């Protein structure tokens, strides 16, 4: 953990910002700079009025790309996200288009229409300043942090399955007219730079090899060599990558994991869809499941109980089952898009055929999701961007023991020639991996 990447994670906002000119940050290099920006923007100022002078402004972001400010007055709280012309994780060495925030704003507004209980409100988006102002979610916490602390979220599976079913079905050809779908696909296909990051970090570097990769050495050395040289695994990952590159099933969040969820015991909000692009429905589902599985494997190292681990697996099963049920409801009620439009298949003689198609379609989504979940587990263990659940464990041998279990589980999934036909098959394999 002494490489440049980990140093970047450890650096504070102030340390990073002082290395760049104010022009790189549109003059918003501190709280007063942001205060001045708000005062000059009528669409923002209207929310604060005279209270802006006494507003408390703090930088609260801990992500890889952007900066997030919390602006608070006695009456109003707001989150303002700023995208500089470089990625935060690179400390300015990697240029990125500031347009990325525009894709996030567009996706948030669209997802908010489709899942209003689970997506924050966007107030304004300023393309020139690369500023996105949105609802500040409180008292919610990042789901990843809560799970690490042993918190339970009894409604999370229901909420996230609602979000996934609503957003994936209603941006697919099952719900959209062909012309509307093509326009959306074209719009989000311009999110080129962030898609390239996904393609490289998720599908390529961890499996092909990269100087940016890091893992627990020497404990995982043999496992890394094995997975990078296994032709069956490499072909499976490449096929998943091809599907991500070429399929436009639905609009994806693109980076859906436990760090992009804010939750309480009875509310769930999805944030940060800046990687939004059209792709296979199973991608978003698999990314979420993969991150839940990472939490499952490392939880004992944080003092978690067997019951808490079982709760994570139950959450995964309930998430998938809820998605299937809600997607099927949309299929019955909202199927008026370019394909399988209900009006064209209303005859009773055709209903059995369409039901059979739905069953096979969801089976493919599950198979995709399992594959993407396995890819996510591997790349978070040996790629560039790890997860705090594992990196927080300072005992290398203890961490490596749990990493090896998760790694073997994912390796087996990617190498298997048999499809997962039920979510319980995958969770059973996760349980079994912990006994080895």
C-alpha positions in Angstrom: 0.0 0.0 0.0 2.9 2.3 -0.6 2.4 2.9 -4.3 1.3 6.1 -5.9 -2.4 5.0 -6.0 -2.7 4.4 -2.3 -0.9 7.7 -1.6 -3.5 9.4 -3.8 -6.3 7.9 -1.7 -4.7 9.1 1.5 -4.1 12.6 0.4 -6.6 15.2 1.6 -8.5 17.5 -0.6 -6.4 20.5 0.5 -3.2 18.7 -0.3 -4.4 17.9 -3.8 -6.0 21.2 -4.6 -2.9 23.3 -3.7 -1.0 21.6 -6.5 -3.2 23.1 -9.2 -4.0 26.6 -10.5 -7.4 28.1 -9.7 -8.2 27.9 -13.4 -8.1 24.1 -13.2 -10.9 24.3 -10.7 -12.9 27.2 -12.1 -11.9 29.3 -9.1 -13.6 27.0 -6.7 -10.6 25.9 -4.7 -12.1 26.5 -1.2 -15.3 27.3 0.5 -15.1 31.0 -0.2 -14.6 30.3 -3.9 -17.7 28.1 -4.0 -19.6 30.8 -2.0 -18.8 33.3 -4.6 -19.8 30.9 -7.4 -23.2 30.3 -5.8 -23.7 34.1 -5.3 -23.2 34.6 -9.0 -25.6 31.9 -10.1 -29.3 32.9 -9.7 -30.5 29.3 -10.0 -28.4 28.4 -7.0 -28.7 31.6 -5.0 -32.4 31.3 -4.9 -32.1 28.3 -2.6 -30.0 30.2 0.0 -30.8 33.9 -0.2 -29.2 36.0 2.5 -28.3 32.9 4.4 -25.5 32.2 2.0 -23.2 34.6 3.9 -23.4 32.3 7.0 -23.5 29.0 5.1 -21.1 26.3 6.3 -19.2 24.8 3.3 -17.1 21.7 3.5 -15.5 19.2 1.1 -16.8 15.7 1.8 -15.9 13.7 -1.2 -13.7 10.6 -1.1 -14.2 9.3 -4.6 -11.7 8.8 -7.4 -12.7 11.5 -9.9 -14.6 14.5 -8.5 -15.0 16.8 -5.5 -18.2 17.1 -3.5 -19.1 20.0 -1.3 -21.7 20.1 1.5 -23.3 23.5 1.7 -25.5 24.0 4.8 -27.5 26.8 6.3 -30.1 26.6 9.1 -32.8 26.1 6.4 -31.1 24.4 3.4 -28.6 21.6 2.8 -27.2 20.9 -0.7 -24.6 18.7 -2.2 -22.5 20.4 -5.0 -20.3 18.2 -7.2 -17.5 19.6 -9.2 -15.6 17.8 -12.0 -12.2 19.2 -12.6 -10.4 18.6 -15.9 -8.5 15.8 -14.4 -9.2 12.7 -12.2 -8.8 13.1 -8.5 -7.2 9.7 -8.1 -4.4 10.7 -10.6 -3.5 13.9 -8.7 -3.8 15.8 -11.9 -1.7 13.5 -14.1 -4.7 12.1 -16.0 -6.8 14.6 -18.0 -10.5 14.0 -18.2 -13.3 15.9 -19.9 -15.4 18.0 -17.6 -18.4 17.0 -19.7 -18.6 13.8 -17.6 -20.8 15.6 -15.1 -23.3 16.3 -17.8 -23.9 12.6 -18.3 -24.4 12.2 -14.6 -26.9 15.0 -14.4 -28.9 13.6 -17.3 -28.9 10.1 -15.9 -29.9 11.3 -12.4 -32.9 13.2 -13.9 -33.9 10.2 -15.9 -33.5 7.7 -13.1 -35.3 10.1 -10.8 -38.4 10.0 -13.1 -38.3 6.2 -13.1 -37.5 5.5 -9.4 -38.3 8.7 -7.6 -38.1 7.2 -4.1 -34.5 6.1 -4.7 -32.7 8.9 -6.6 -31.9 12.4 -5.3 -33.3 15.5 -6.8 -31.1 17.5 -9.2 -31.4 21.3 -8.7 -29.1 22.7 -11.3 -26.3 21.6 -13.7 -23.8 24.3 -14.9 -21.9 22.9 -17.8 -19.5 25.9 -18.1 -18.4 25.6 -14.4 -18.9 21.8 -14.4 -21.0 22.0 -11.3 -23.9 19.8 -10.3 -26.2 20.8 -7.4 -28.4 18.2 -5.9 -30.4 17.2 -2.9 -28.1 16.5 0.2 -29.1 13.1 1.5 -29.2 13.0 5.3 -29.0 11.2 7.8 -28.1 8.4 5.4 -24.7 6.9 5.2 -22.7 5.2 2.5 -24.0 1.6 2.4 -20.5 0.2 2.3 -19.5 1.9 5.5 -22.7 0.7 7.3 -22.2 -2.9 6.2 -18.6 -2.8 7.4 -19.8 -1.6 10.8 -22.3 -4.5 11.0 -25.4 -2.4 10.3 -28.4 -4.1 8.8 -30.6 -2.7 6.1 -33.8 -4.7 6.0 -35.4 -2.8 3.1 -32.4 -2.4 0.9 -33.0 -5.5 -1.3 -36.6 -4.4 -1.9 -35.5 -0.8 -2.7 -32.6 -1.6 -5.0 -34.6 -4.3 -6.9 -37.3 -1.6 -7.4 -34.6 0.8 -8.7 -33.1 -1.8 -11.0 -36.4 -3.1 -12.4 -37.8 0.4 -13.0 -34.7 1.8 -14.6 -33.6 -1.2 -16.7 -37.0 -2.1 -18.0 -38.1 1.4 -18.8 -35.0 2.3 -20.7 -35.1 -0.9 -22.8 -36.7 -1.7 -26.1 -39.6 -3.3 -24.2 -40.7 0.1 -23.0 -39.2 2.7 -25.4 -40.1 3.4 -29.0 -37.2 2.6 -31.3 -36.5 6.3 -32.2 -36.5 7.4 -28.6 -34.2 4.5 -27.6 -31.8 5.3 -30.5 -31.6 8.9 -29.4 -30.8 8.0 -25.8 -28.2 5.4 -26.9 -26.6 8.0 -29.1 -26.6 10.6 -26.3 -24.9 8.3 -23.7 -22.5 6.8 -26.2 -20.7 10.1 -26.1 -19.6 9.2 -22.5 -16.5 7.9 -24.0 -13.8 8.6 -21.4 -15.6 7.1 -18.5 -16.6 4.1 -20.5 -12.9 3.6 -21.4 -12.1 3.6 -17.7 -14.7 0.8 -17.1 -13.4 -1.2 -20.0 -9.9 -1.0 -18.8 -10.2 -1.3 -15.1 -13.0 -3.8 -15.0 -12.3 -6.1 -17.9 -8.6 -5.7 -19.0 -6.0 -4.7 -16.5 -6.7 -7.3 -13.8 -6.8 -10.1 -16.3 -4.2 -9.1 -18.8 -1.8 -7.4 -16.3 -0.9 -3.8 -15.6 1.7 -1.9 -13.7 -1.2 -0.3 -11.9 -2.4 -3.6 -10.4 -1.7 -4.4 -6.8 -2.5 -7.3 -4.6 -1.4 -8.9 -1.3 2.1 -10.2 -2.1 3.4 -12.8 -2.0 0.2 -14.6 -0.7 -1.8 -14.1 -3.9 1.0 -14.2 -6.5 0.2 -17.8 -7.6 -3.5 -17.0 -7.9 -2.9 -14.0 -10.1 -0.6 -16.0 -12.4 -3.2 -18.7 -12.6 -6.2 -16.5 -13.5 -4.2 -14.4 -16.0 -3.0 -17.5 -17.8 -6.2 -19.6 -17.8 -7.7 -19.6 -21.3 -11.2 -20.6 -20.2 -11.4 -17.6 -17.8 -9.8 -15.2 -20.2 -12.3 -16.2 -22.9 -15.3 -15.8 -20.5 -14.1 -12.4 -19.4 -13.5 -11.3 -23.0 -17.1 -12.4 -23.9 -18.5 -10.4 -21.0 -16.4 -7.4 -22.2 -17.7 -7.8 -25.8 -21.3 -7.8 -24.5 -20.6 -4.7 -22.5 -19.2 -3.0 -25.6 -21.8 -4.0 -28.1 -25.2 -4.6 -26.4 -27.5 -1.7 -25.6 -30.2 -3.5 -23.5 -30.9 -0.6 -21.2 -29.3 2.5 -19.6 -26.9 1.4 -16.9 -25.8 3.3 -13.9 -22.4 2.0 -14.9 -20.7 2.0 -11.4 -23.4 0.5 -9.1 -21.8 -0.7 -5.9 -22.2 -0.3 -2.1 -20.2 2.9 -2.3 -22.7 4.5 -4.6 -25.7 3.8 -2.3 -26.8 6.0 0.6 -29.1 4.3 3.0 -30.8 4.2 6.4 -32.8 1.2 7.7 -35.8 2.3 5.7 -34.6 4.5 2.8 -32.2 3.9 -0.1 -30.8 6.4 -2.6 -28.6 5.6 -5.6 -26.0 8.3 -6.4 -23.0 8.9 -8.8 -24.2 7.6 -12.2 -21.4 9.4 -14.1 -20.4 6.2 -15.8 -23.9 5.9 -17.3 -24.1 4.1 -20.7 -26.3 1.6 -22.4 -25.3 -2.0 -21.9 -26.3 -5.4 -20.7 -28.9 -5.4 -17.9 -26.8 -7.9 -16.0 -23.9 -5.5 -15.7 -25.5 -3.2 -13.0 -27.0 -6.2 -11.2 -23.7 -8.1 -11.2 -21.7 -5.1 -10.0 -24.0 -4.7 -7.0 -23.9 -8.4 -6.2 -20.2 -8.6 -6.6 -19.6 -5.8 -4.1 -22.1 -7.5 -1.6 -20.1 -10.7 -2.0 -16.8 -8.9 -1.3 -18.4 -7.7 2.0 -19.6 -11.2 2.7 -16.1 -12.7 2.4 -14.3 -10.1 4.5 -16.9 -9.6 7.2 -15.3 -12.0 9.7 -12.1 -10.0 9.6 -14.1 -7.0 10.9 -15.7 -9.1 13.7 -18.9 -9.9 11.8 -21.0 -12.9 12.8 -22.1 -15.9 10.8 -25.7 -14.5 11.0 -24.5 -11.1 9.6 -22.8 -12.9 6.7 -25.9 -15.0 6.1 -27.9 -11.8 6.0 -25.7 -10.5 3.1 -26.4 -13.7 1.1 -30.1 -13.4 1.9 -30.0 -9.8 0.6 -28.5 -11.0 -2.7 -31.1 -13.6 -3.1 -34.0 -11.2 -2.2 -32.5 -8.6 -4.6 -32.6 -10.9 -7.5 -35.9 -12.4 -6.7 -37.4 -9.0 -6.3 -35.9 -7.8 -9.5 -37.5 -10.8 -11.4 -40.9 -10.2 -9.8 -40.9 -6.4 -10.5 -39.5 -6.8 -14.0 -42.3 -9.3 -14.8 -44.9 -6.8 -13.5 -43.5 -4.2 -15.9 -43.6 -6.9 -18.7 -47.3 -7.4 -18.1 -48.3 -3.8 -17.6 -45.8 -1.5 -19.4 -44.7 -3.5 -22.5 -45.4 -0.9 -25.2 -42.0 -0.3 -26.7 -40.4 -1.4 -30.0 -40.4 -5.2 -29.4 -43.0 -7.6 -27.9 -45.5 -4.7 -27.5 -48.4 -6.0 -25.6 -50.9 -4.8 -28.2 -49.2 -7.0 -30.8 -49.2 -10.1 -28.5 -52.5 -9.8 -26.7 -54.1 -12.9 -28.3 -54.3 -15.7 -25.7 -52.6 -18.1 -28.1 -49.5 -15.9 -27.9 -49.3 -15.3 -24.2 -47.6 -18.6 -23.5 -44.9 -17.8 -26.0 -44.2 -14.4 -24.6 -44.0 -15.8 -21.1 -41.5 -18.4 -22.2 -39.4 -15.6 -23.8 -39.4 -13.6 -20.6 -38.2 -16.6 -18.7 -35.3 -17.2 -21.1 -34.5 -13.5 -21.2 -34.2 -13.3 -17.4 -32.2 -16.5 -17.3 -29.7 -14.8 -19.6 -29.7 -11.6 -17.4 -28.9 -13.8 -14.4 -26.1 -15.6 -16.2 -24.7 -12.2 -17.2 -25.0 -10.9 -13.7 -23.2 -13.8 -12.2 -20.3 -13.3 -14.7 -20.1 -9.6 -14.1 -20.2 -10.2 -10.3 -17.2 -12.6 -10.6 -15.3 -10.1 -12.7 -15.9 -7.4 -10.1 -14.7 -9.6 -7.3 -11.4 -10.4 -9.1 -10.7 -6.9 -10.3 -11.3 -5.4 -6.8 -8.8 -7.9 -5.3 -5.9 -7.6 -7.8 -6.6 -4.6 -10.0 -6.0 -0.9 -9.4 -9.2 0.1 -7.5 -9.7 -1.9 -4.4 -12.5 -1.7 -1.8 -12.1 -0.4 1.8 -13.5 -3.6 3.3 -10.3 -5.4 2.4 -7.8 -2.6 2.5 -8.8 -1.7 6.0 -7.4 -5.0 7.3 -3.7 -4.3 8.1 -2.8 -7.9 8.8 -1.6 -9.2 5.4 -2.0 -12.9 6.3 -5.5 -12.3 7.6 -6.6 -10.2 4.7 -5.0 -12.7 2.2 -6.9 -15.6 3.7 -10.2 -14.0 3.0 -9.0 -12.7 -0.3 -8.1 -16.2 -1.4 -11.6 -17.5 -0.6 -13.2 -14.7 -2.6 -10.7 -15.1 -5.4 -11.3 -18.9 -5.7 -15.0 -18.4 -5.6 -14.9 -16.0 -8.5 -12.4 -18.1 -10.4 -14.7 -21.1 -10.2 -17.7 -19.1 -11.4 -15.7 -17.7 -14.4 -14.3 -21.2 -15.3 -17.6 -23.1 -14.9 -19.2 -24.3 -18.2 -22.6 -24.6 -16.5 -24.9 -21.7 -16.2 -26.3 -20.6 -12.9 -30.0 -21.2 -13.2 -31.0 -19.9 -9.8 -29.5 -17.3 -7.5 -29.4 -19.8 -4.7 -26.8 -21.8 -6.6 -24.4 -18.9 -6.5 -24.9 -18.1 -2.9 -24.4 -21.8 -2.0 -21.1 -21.7 -3.8 -20.2 -18.6 -1.8 -20.9 -20.4 1.5 -18.9 -23.4 0.4 -15.9 -21.3 -0.5 -15.7 -20.1 3.1 -15.2 -23.6 4.4 -12.2 -24.4 2.3 
